[in-house]
């Protein structure tokens, strides 16, 4: 006889007749006839990719059975895939999602209500969950509140844990929810003693009392080396204490110790007596908190939450804690002073306002009179000082461009023509001439000058000067011999000049330029019109982001704003900006994602055509990705030069992460730069925004200028992948 399947169980049957039975719970058991309690073997000990109600998900320390989830290799191959979700019993037990042997996500220890890395886990009417930790076993399970509901959890091919419910009328499993992950969930993203906050840019920063181990790498977005204490500890001298940090995902507990009954004071004392103890916290947060967890060694994989986080007490030098306490006391004193002084000054200010108003009105009238009397030369000098750029004579520019000859014309943009010129000193220039019918007004013109004059980065175009004479408004840039990116990637012949290596460097350069605008420059800037035609290429094919006429600056802590006047280019604008006038740093991230997909595919997003559907490039790319056909998206012009196809697929993956519908799901540019320059694991992209083509009257070069009315109408399209 040929054995097809075996339990491989070594448990003896005791001479009785064994039978195989599938229970109503879905558990397939092998048991002795007449004994329905002691199973010889059961399928619940080997979950595969599915977690059913009543199944114990964890480890039995007595038998050594470890019950964990493993993804399938493919949709029709149930053999072991790339992902496992498994309990690690070391220290305080916690679940890890692994890709092969690499840790991807850590759920954190159970705190009595939820896993500390899953703040969204809350009681619900469908099922109740339970966590058990004893000397014999540790496991997580869930039981149905309503037995008529049929539900299951599944670890899919991409490592996402998803819940399905059975709909009897449809005779089909209905997707219910999925465990949501973002960039901060990536294991040890911020390194030792680093904390991740998805609402900050950059997302990673050191815990209070700590500084980057390598400041240059940390500021460049490489957080792998983590942080170190600003003041070293001197254990045993009584010069240390603990700083409370709230709303955290607790650090990795594999190097930890716990006690379920201690109170917090006992926990602190035990940690204080051990020089290797770096932090402590409650084991269980219910009823005011009880139990104790001690951490030894570095604290890793920490993130901040807005709610449902946990308190962590970190060991620091007393001088550091005193400093933070002083800051807190000073803050309270300042608040009290503000209230008292504000009340006292109110009447004084009321009187002063009228006086100052009258003085300013007189001064303004005098200034306007004097301004009209200034000659043209002094006006130019004043304007040059204000705009921090050299002023070039109209006569000199006309001479450099042969009187704005058509021969010298490089192209036509939304705001007017661009000419090539040569100054008397021999320097080649590009002149952007604002046409009289242009949509760019004097404010946009001044805005572009003021912004770009303050920016210095190798991936931003360099401005040499400006001209504002008579009715002319012109910007003078450093000439870029290879013109714009769109003249290559969308041209049948010239696209072959961009092999894969050049395209990769162009993508990375654009990402670095955007990261500089978003977080590293003196101003925090949102470009608002990033597109292929606004990326210029120098003689070495180094990308230079240009055209800052629509850019907006934000305050030091601001990351978003809104407007009633929507301006930009169809095909590159994020949905929240185009529909509601809401723009943020993530609006530029969306535009960057579109640009990445265009660079990899050689296709325009707007007007993209496919015989099988009416999706634009974003929808087509997402569909190909979901069906495992992303390689078909790659531009044939460089496939031969792409020695590692996985690198191109990774670029597509990153592009899809950037164009997700919800701005909160899109990564910050600092994270994008890290993704492009490392092998870090990428999250599963969600549905992109604006992936269903609705209006082909506009091309990808069509700029818009729309006033948003008080009522906004939004159309949503949904695609159901196979």
C-alpha positions in Angstrom: 0.0 0.0 0.0 1.1 3.6 -0.8 0.7 6.1 2.1 -0.7 9.4 0.9 -0.8 11.2 4.2 0.2 10.5 7.8 -0.2 12.3 11.2 3.4 11.4 12.1 2.1 11.1 15.7 4.1 8.9 18.0 1.2 8.8 20.6 0.1 5.2 21.2 -3.6 4.2 20.8 -3.6 1.8 23.8 -4.9 -1.1 21.7 -8.3 0.5 21.1 -9.7 1.3 17.7 -8.7 4.7 16.4 -11.1 6.7 14.4 -10.9 10.0 12.3 -13.6 12.6 12.9 -14.1 16.2 11.8 -15.8 18.3 14.5 -18.2 21.1 14.0 -15.4 23.5 14.9 -13.5 22.4 11.8 -11.0 20.4 13.9 -10.0 17.1 12.2 -9.1 14.7 15.1 -7.8 11.2 15.4 -9.0 9.6 18.7 -9.8 6.3 20.3 -13.3 5.0 19.9 -15.3 5.9 23.0 -12.8 8.6 24.1 -13.9 12.1 22.8 -11.5 14.0 25.1 -8.0 12.7 24.6 -7.0 13.2 21.0 -4.1 11.2 19.5 -3.7 13.9 16.8 -5.7 17.1 15.9 -5.4 19.5 12.9 -5.8 22.5 15.3 -2.2 21.8 16.3 -1.1 22.5 12.7 -3.1 25.6 11.6 -1.5 26.1 8.1 -2.5 29.5 6.9 -5.9 29.6 8.7 -6.9 30.5 12.3 -10.3 29.2 13.3 -12.4 30.0 16.4 -11.4 27.9 19.4 -7.9 27.2 18.0 -5.0 27.8 20.3 -2.5 30.0 18.6 0.7 29.7 20.6 3.0 27.2 22.3 2.6 24.3 24.8 5.8 24.2 26.9 5.1 20.6 28.1 4.5 18.9 24.7 6.7 21.3 22.7 3.8 21.9 20.2 4.1 25.3 18.6 1.0 26.4 16.7 1.7 29.1 14.2 0.4 30.3 10.8 2.3 29.8 7.6 1.3 31.4 4.3 0.9 29.4 1.1 3.5 29.4 -1.6 0.9 30.5 -4.2 -2.9 30.5 -4.6 -2.9 26.9 -5.8 0.2 25.6 -3.9 -0.4 25.1 -0.1 3.3 24.3 0.6 5.2 26.6 2.9 5.3 30.1 1.7 7.5 33.2 2.6 5.6 34.3 5.7 5.0 32.9 9.2 3.2 34.4 12.1 4.7 32.8 15.2 4.9 33.1 19.0 8.3 33.7 20.4 8.3 32.5 24.0 11.6 34.2 25.1 11.1 36.8 27.8 7.5 38.1 27.7 5.9 36.0 24.9 5.0 37.9 21.7 4.0 37.2 18.1 6.3 37.9 15.2 5.5 38.1 11.5 8.6 36.8 9.6 9.5 36.8 6.0 11.5 33.6 5.7 13.8 34.2 8.7 13.6 38.0 8.8 11.5 39.7 11.4 9.0 42.0 9.7 6.4 42.9 12.4 6.2 42.4 16.1 2.8 42.5 17.8 4.3 43.2 21.2 3.4 41.7 24.6 -0.2 41.3 25.8 -1.1 43.9 28.4 -4.5 42.5 29.5 -6.5 44.3 26.9 -4.6 44.0 23.7 -1.1 43.4 22.2 0.8 46.7 22.7 1.7 46.8 19.0 -2.0 46.6 17.9 -3.8 49.5 19.5 -6.8 49.0 17.2 -7.6 45.7 18.8 -10.9 46.4 20.7 -13.9 44.3 21.9 -16.5 43.7 19.2 -20.0 42.1 19.0 -18.8 39.2 16.7 -16.1 37.5 18.8 -14.2 37.8 22.0 -10.5 37.1 22.3 -8.6 35.6 25.1 -4.9 35.4 26.0 -3.5 32.7 28.4 0.0 32.6 29.9 0.8 29.8 32.4 3.9 27.7 33.2 2.5 25.0 30.9 1.5 27.0 27.9 0.9 30.4 26.2 -1.7 31.0 23.6 -4.1 33.4 22.0 -7.6 32.3 20.9 -11.0 33.8 20.0 -14.5 32.5 20.5 -17.7 33.6 18.7 -20.3 35.6 20.5 -22.9 34.5 18.0 -22.5 30.8 17.0 -24.4 31.3 13.8 -21.5 33.5 12.4 -18.9 31.6 10.4 -15.6 33.3 10.3 -11.9 32.6 9.8 -8.6 34.4 9.9 -6.0 33.8 7.1 -2.4 34.7 6.6 -2.3 35.6 2.9 0.5 35.3 0.4 1.9 38.7 1.2 1.9 38.3 5.0 -1.3 40.2 5.7 -3.6 38.7 8.4 -7.1 39.0 7.1 -10.5 38.0 8.5 -13.4 36.6 6.4 -17.0 35.8 7.2 -19.2 33.4 5.3 -22.3 34.9 3.6 -24.8 32.1 3.1 -26.9 33.9 0.6 -23.9 34.4 -1.7 -22.4 31.1 -0.9 -19.1 32.8 -0.6 -16.5 34.1 1.9 -16.8 37.9 2.4 -13.7 40.0 3.3 -14.3 41.5 6.7 -11.1 43.3 7.8 -7.3 43.2 7.5 -4.7 44.0 10.1 -3.6 47.5 9.0 0.2 48.2 8.9 2.2 51.3 8.1 5.9 52.2 7.8 6.3 52.5 11.6 5.2 48.8 12.0 8.4 47.7 10.2 10.5 45.9 12.8 13.4 48.1 14.2 12.9 50.8 11.6 14.3 53.5 14.0 17.0 51.4 15.6 17.9 51.2 19.3 16.3 53.8 21.5 14.6 55.2 18.5 10.8 55.9 18.4 8.6 56.0 15.3 5.6 58.4 14.9 3.7 58.0 11.6 2.4 61.6 11.9 5.9 63.1 12.1 8.4 63.9 9.3 10.9 62.3 9.6 9.0 59.5 11.3 12.0 58.4 13.5 13.5 60.3 16.4 15.4 59.4 19.5 13.7 58.9 22.9 14.1 61.7 25.4 17.6 61.7 26.8 19.1 60.0 23.7 20.8 61.3 20.6 21.6 59.7 17.2 24.6 57.5 17.3 25.6 58.7 13.9 24.0 62.2 13.4 24.8 62.4 9.7 23.2 59.1 8.8 20.2 59.8 11.0 19.5 63.1 9.4 19.8 61.5 6.0 17.1 59.0 6.8 19.3 56.0 7.7 18.1 55.2 11.3 19.6 51.6 11.5 22.3 52.5 14.0 19.8 54.0 16.4 20.5 56.3 19.3 22.7 56.4 22.5 22.3 58.1 25.8 23.2 61.8 25.9 24.7 61.3 29.3 26.2 57.9 30.2 24.9 56.0 33.2 27.0 55.7 36.4 25.3 52.8 38.0 25.5 52.4 41.8 26.2 56.1 42.5 22.6 57.1 43.0 22.8 59.5 40.0 20.1 57.7 38.0 16.3 57.7 37.8 13.5 56.8 35.4 11.7 59.0 32.9 8.1 58.2 32.1 7.2 58.2 28.4 3.5 57.6 27.6 1.5 56.2 24.7 4.1 53.8 23.4 4.3 50.4 21.8 6.5 48.6 24.4 10.0 47.6 23.2 10.9 44.1 22.1 10.6 41.8 25.1 12.8 38.9 24.1 15.5 40.2 26.5 13.1 40.8 29.4 11.9 39.4 32.7 8.3 39.6 34.1 6.3 39.1 37.3 2.5 39.1 37.3 2.0 40.2 40.9 4.4 43.0 41.6 3.2 46.6 41.9 4.9 49.5 40.1 7.1 50.6 43.0 8.4 47.1 43.6 9.1 46.9 39.8 11.0 50.2 39.9 13.1 49.0 42.9 14.0 45.7 41.2 15.1 47.5 38.0 17.0 50.1 40.0 19.1 47.5 41.8 20.1 45.8 38.5 22.6 48.0 36.5 21.7 46.0 33.3 18.0 47.0 33.6 17.2 49.7 31.1 13.5 50.2 31.6 10.3 48.9 33.3 6.6 48.9 32.8 3.3 47.3 33.9 2.7 43.7 32.9 -1.1 44.2 32.9 -2.7 47.7 32.5 -6.2 46.7 33.7 -7.6 48.2 37.0 -4.8 50.8 37.3 -2.1 48.4 36.4 -0.3 45.4 38.0 2.7 43.2 37.4 6.1 44.1 36.2 8.2 43.8 33.0 12.0 44.6 33.1 14.1 45.2 30.0 17.8 44.4 29.8 20.0 45.8 27.0 18.9 48.1 24.2 15.3 49.1 23.7 14.2 48.4 20.2 11.1 48.6 18.0 9.3 51.4 19.8 6.6 53.6 18.3 4.3 56.3 19.5 0.5 56.3 19.4 -2.2 58.9 19.8 -4.2 56.5 22.0 -4.1 53.1 23.5 -0.4 53.2 24.0 1.4 52.2 27.2 3.7 53.9 29.8 7.4 53.0 29.7 9.8 54.1 32.4 13.3 54.5 30.9 16.5 54.6 32.9 18.4 57.9 32.5 21.0 60.0 34.3 19.3 62.2 37.0 20.6 65.3 35.3 18.6 64.5 32.2 15.4 63.8 34.1 15.8 67.1 36.0 16.2 68.9 32.7 12.9 67.5 31.4 11.2 68.2 34.7 12.4 71.8 34.5 11.0 72.1 31.0 7.6 70.8 32.3 7.6 73.2 35.2 8.6 76.1 33.1 5.9 75.3 30.6 3.2 75.4 33.4 4.7 78.7 34.8 4.7 80.2 31.3 1.0 79.2 30.8 0.0 80.9 34.1 2.0 84.0 33.3 0.4 84.2 29.8 -3.1 84.1 31.4 -2.3 86.8 34.0 -0.3 89.1 31.8 -2.8 88.8 29.0 -5.6 90.0 31.2 -3.5 92.9 32.4 -2.3 93.9 29.0 -5.7 93.7 27.3 -6.7 97.3 28.0 -3.3 98.6 27.2 -3.2 96.8 23.9 -6.7 98.1 23.0 -5.5 101.6 23.3 -2.2 100.9 21.5 -3.9 99.3 18.6 -5.7 102.5 17.6 -2.5 104.5 18.0 -0.4 102.1 16.0 -3.0 101.9 13.3 -3.0 105.6 12.8 0.8 105.8 12.8 1.0 103.0 10.2 -1.6 104.5 8.0 0.4 107.8 7.9 3.6 106.0 7.4 2.2 103.8 4.6 0.8 106.9 2.8 4.2 108.6 3.0 5.9 105.4 1.8 3.6 105.1 -1.2 4.4 108.7 -2.1 8.1 108.2 -1.8 7.9 104.9 -3.8 6.4 106.7 -6.8 9.4 109.2 -6.7 12.0 106.5 -6.7 13.8 106.1 -10.1 14.0 102.8 -11.9 17.5 102.0 -10.8 16.8 102.3 -7.1 13.6 100.2 -7.6 15.7 97.5 -9.1 18.2 97.5 -6.3 15.5 97.3 -3.7 13.7 94.5 -5.5 17.0 92.6 -5.9 17.6 92.9 -2.1 14.1 91.7 -1.3 14.3 88.7 -3.7 17.9 87.8 -2.8 18.7 87.3 -6.5 20.6 89.2 -9.2 18.6 91.4 -11.5 19.4 91.0 -15.2 18.6 93.7 -17.8 16.0 93.0 -20.4 18.4 94.2 -23.0 21.1 91.6 -21.9 18.6 88.8 -22.0 17.2 89.8 -25.4 20.7 89.8 -26.7 21.5 86.4 -25.2 18.4 84.8 -26.8 18.8 86.6 -30.2 15.7 88.7 -29.5 13.7 85.6 -28.2 14.2 83.9 -31.6 12.1 80.8 -32.4 15.5 79.2 -33.1 16.4 79.5 -29.4 13.0 78.3 -28.2 13.4 75.1 -26.1 9.7 74.5 -25.4 6.4 75.9 -24.2 5.2 75.5 -20.6 1.9 76.3 -18.9 3.3 79.7 -17.9 5.0 80.6 -21.2 7.9 79.8 -23.5 11.4 78.8 -22.5 14.5 80.0 -24.5 18.1 79.0 -24.6 20.6 81.8 -24.3 24.3 82.6 -24.0 25.5 85.5 -21.8 28.4 87.7 -22.8 30.6 85.8 -20.3 29.8 82.6 -22.3 27.5 81.0 -19.7 24.6 79.1 -21.2 21.2 79.9 -19.7 17.5 78.9 -19.9 15.1 81.8 -19.8 11.5 81.2 -18.7 9.4 84.0 -20.1 6.1 84.6 -18.5 3.6 85.2 -21.3 0.9 87.9 -21.0 -1.8 85.3 -21.2 -0.2 83.0 -18.7 -2.1 81.6 -15.7 1.0 82.5 -13.5 0.5 85.9 -12.0 2.9 88.2 -10.4 2.4 86.5 -7.0 3.4 83.1 -8.4 6.4 84.7 -10.1 7.6 86.3 -6.9 6.9 83.1 -5.0 9.1 81.1 -7.3 11.9 83.6 -7.0 11.8 83.8 -3.2 11.6 80.0 -2.8 14.2 78.8 -5.2 16.7 81.5 -4.2 16.8 79.9 -0.7 17.2 76.3 -1.9 20.5 74.7 -2.5 20.5 71.0 -3.5 22.1 69.0 -6.4 18.6 67.7 -7.3 17.0 71.1 -7.5 17.4 73.4 -10.5 19.7 76.4 -9.9 18.3 79.9 -10.6 20.8 82.5 -11.7 18.6 85.7 -11.7 15.4 87.3 -12.8 14.1 90.2 -14.9 11.1 92.4 -14.1 11.2 95.2 -16.5 8.4 97.0 -18.4 5.8 94.3 -18.9 8.2 91.5 -18.9 8.6 88.8 -16.2 11.4 86.3 -16.7 13.4 83.8 -14.7 16.9 82.8 -15.7 18.1 79.3 -14.9 21.2 77.3 -15.4 20.8 75.6 -18.8 20.2 71.8 -18.7 21.4 70.3 -22.0 19.2 67.2 -21.8 16.0 69.2 -21.3 13.2 67.5 -19.3 12.5 63.9 -18.3 9.4 63.6 -20.3 11.4 64.2 -23.5 13.1 60.8 -22.9 10.7 58.4 -21.2 7.7 59.2 -23.5 9.7 59.4 -26.8 9.9 56.2 -28.8 13.5 56.7 -29.8 15.1 58.7 -26.9 13.7 56.4 -24.3 16.3 53.8 -25.2 19.0 56.3 -24.0 17.8 55.8 -20.5 18.8 52.3 -19.4 17.6 50.9 -16.1 20.6 52.1 -14.1 20.0 55.7 -15.3 16.3 55.4 -14.5 17.1 54.1 -11.0 19.4 57.0 -10.3 16.9 59.5 -11.7 14.2 58.1 -9.3 16.6 58.2 -6.3 17.6 61.8 -7.2 14.0 63.0 -7.4 13.3 61.3 -4.1 16.3 63.0 -2.4 15.3 66.4 -3.9 11.8 66.0 -2.5 13.1 64.9 0.9 15.2 68.1 1.0 12.1 70.2 0.3 10.0 68.4 2.9 12.4 68.3 5.8 16.0 69.3 5.2 15.7 72.8 3.7 15.4 76.1 5.7 11.7 76.1 4.6 9.3 73.2 4.6 8.0 73.2 1.0 5.3 71.4 -0.8 6.0 71.5 -4.6 2.4 70.9 -5.7 3.3 70.4 -9.4 5.8 67.5 -9.6 5.6 65.9 -13.0 7.9 64.5 -15.7 8.1 67.9 -17.6 9.2 69.6 -14.4 12.2 67.3 -13.9 15.2 68.6 -15.9 18.3 66.5 -16.7 21.8 67.9 -16.8 24.7 66.6 -19.0 25.2 63.6 -16.6 21.5 62.8 -16.5 21.3 64.1 -12.9 17.6 65.0 -12.2 16.8 68.6 -11.2 13.3 69.4 -9.9 12.1 72.7 -11.4 9.1 75.1 -11.6 8.3 76.3 -8.0 5.6 78.7 -9.1 2.9 76.7 -7.3 4.9 75.7 -4.3 3.7 76.5 -0.8 5.7 76.8 2.4 4.6 75.5 5.8 5.4 76.4 9.3 7.9 74.5 11.3 5.4 71.9 12.7 2.9 72.1 9.9 2.6 69.2 7.4 -0.7 70.1 5.7 -3.0 72.9 4.6 -6.0 73.5 2.4 -7.0 76.0 -0.3 -10.1 77.0 -2.3 -7.9 77.4 -5.4 -6.7 74.1 -6.8 -3.8 74.5 -9.3 -1.7 71.7 -10.7 -1.6 69.1 -13.4 -4.2 66.3 -14.0 -2.7 62.8 -13.7 -0.2 63.9 -10.9 -2.5 65.6 -8.4 -3.6 63.6 -5.3 -7.3 62.9 -4.9 -7.7 64.8 -1.6 -6.1 67.9 -3.3 -8.0 67.8 -6.5 -11.4 67.1 -4.9 -11.2 69.0 -1.6 -8.3 71.4 -1.9 -6.5 69.6 0.9 -2.7 69.4 0.3 0.2 68.1 2.4 3.6 66.6 2.1 1.8 63.4 1.1 0.4 65.2 -1.9 3.9 65.4 -3.3 4.5 61.8 -2.4 1.5 60.9 -4.5 2.9 62.8 -7.5 6.3 61.1 -6.9 4.6 57.7 -7.0 2.9 58.5 -10.4 6.3 59.6 -11.7 8.0 56.4 -10.6 5.4 54.3 -12.4 5.8 56.4 -15.5 9.6 56.1 -15.4 9.4 52.3 -15.0 6.7 51.7 -17.6 7.5 54.5 -20.1 3.7 55.2 -20.2 1.8 58.4 -19.2 -0.7 58.1 -16.4 -3.3 60.3 -18.1 -4.7 58.9 -21.3 -3.2 55.4 -20.6 -5.0 52.9 -22.8 -5.5 49.2 -22.4 -7.9 47.1 -24.4 -8.9 45.0 -21.4 -10.1 47.8 -19.2 -10.6 51.6 -18.8 -8.1 52.0 -16.0 -5.4 54.6 -16.0 -1.7 53.7 -15.4 -2.2 53.6 -11.6 -5.1 51.2 -11.8 -3.4 49.1 -14.4 -0.2 48.9 -12.3 -2.2 47.9 -9.2 -4.1 45.3 -11.1 -1.0 43.8 -12.6 0.6 43.8 -9.1 -2.3 42.0 -7.5 -2.4 39.4 -10.2 1.4 38.8 -9.9 2.1 40.3 -13.4 3.9 43.4 -12.4 6.9 42.5 -14.6 4.6 43.1 -17.6 4.5 46.8 -16.7 8.3 47.2 -17.3 9.3 49.3 -20.3 10.6 47.1 -23.1 13.1 49.7 -23.9 15.3 48.9 -20.9 14.4 45.3 -20.1 17.7 44.0 -21.6 19.7 46.4 -19.4 17.8 45.4 -16.3 20.1 42.7 -14.9 18.0 42.3 -11.7 14.3 42.4 -12.5 13.5 42.4 -8.8 14.9 45.9 -8.5 12.4 47.1 -11.1 9.5 45.2 -9.4 10.6 46.9 -6.1 10.4 50.3 -7.8 6.8 49.5 -8.9 6.0 48.3 -5.4 7.3 51.6 -3.9 5.4 53.6 -6.6 2.1 51.9 -5.6 2.8 52.6 -1.9 3.1 56.3 -2.8 -0.2 56.5 -4.7 -2.4 54.9 -2.1 -5.9 56.5 -1.7 -5.5 57.5 1.9 -2.6 60.1 2.5 -2.0 58.4 5.9 -1.0 55.2 4.2 1.6 56.9 2.0 5.2 56.8 3.3 7.1 60.0 4.0 9.8 60.9 1.5 12.5 60.0 4.1 11.1 56.5 4.3 10.9 56.4 0.5 14.6 57.3 0.2 15.4 54.5 2.7 13.2 52.0 0.7 15.1 52.9 -2.5 18.5 52.6 -1.0 18.1 49.4 1.1 16.5 46.0 1.1 14.0 46.7 3.8 10.8 44.8 3.6 7.9 46.7 1.9 4.3 46.8 3.1 1.5 45.6 1.0 0.1 48.5 -1.1 -3.6 49.4 -0.8 -5.9 50.6 -3.6 -4.5 53.7 -5.4 -6.3 57.0 -5.7 -7.9 58.0 -9.0 -7.1 54.7 -10.7 -10.2 54.7 -12.9 -10.0 57.0 -16.0 -13.1 59.2 -16.1 -12.2 62.1 -18.4 -9.8 61.7 -21.3 -10.2 65.3 -22.5 -7.3 66.4 -20.4 -3.7 65.2 -21.1 -1.0 64.7 -18.5 0.3 68.2 -19.4 -3.0 69.9 -18.7 -2.6 72.3 -15.8 -5.8 73.3 -13.9 -6.8 76.3 -11.9 -10.1 75.6 -10.1 -12.1 77.4 -7.4 -13.6 74.8 -5.1 -17.3 75.6 -4.2 -18.7 75.1 -0.8 -20.1 71.6 -1.7 -17.7 69.0 -3.0 -18.9 65.9 -4.9 -16.6 62.8 -4.9 -16.8 59.8 -7.2 -15.2 56.6 -6.0 -14.5 53.6 -8.1 -13.7 50.1 -6.7 -11.9 47.3 -8.4 -12.2 43.7 -7.2 -8.9 41.8 -8.1 -9.0 38.2 -9.0 
